[in-house]
């Protein structure tokens, strides 16, 4: 007698063979940059280079001319020479006279101020500040400007200045002591009825020899 067995129609069959490999997909977008890695160990010391040329040999044969001195070296190792006593454009002992003339503000005489430059020789000049303010200094030197050397060219020495006694032209005015290089008169009254005149002063600058 044959045995019978019922078949289950919903059972899983035997796995079939693998199909062929599919096509490679498209490349995806680049991901974000990763963190920087740690610094690696220092490499070994390199070989010592050859010895350079002697500095003494590089200077051999270099010299400044008479009257000059070595002030330094350029990038190529060549000496830089400068004159020991640079030529002066200003005549030694030159004297320059700067003059100022008073002007009237209606009631009183006053020094006008401003600057003045005198050229003593090509390349040699001195610039000064002229005094400014009423010539009699009523109230003191507050708000006034005195004679002053501002700048000079053509000499490495510092010029000196001297305020001379002013010529006071106001009626019955007399010259008084100079205060802080400000020339002073006893009166600043404006000349009237043809009596009196303007006042003048000189600032004498000397260039040292």
Secondary structure by P-SEA (a helix, b strand, c coil): cbbbbbbccccccccccccccccccccccccccccccccccccccccccccccccccccccccccccccccccccccbbbbbbcccccccccbbbbbbbbbbbbcccbbbcbbbbbbbbcccccbbbbbbbbccccccccccccccccccccccccbbbbbbbccccccccccccccccccccccccccccccccbbbbbbbbbbbbcc
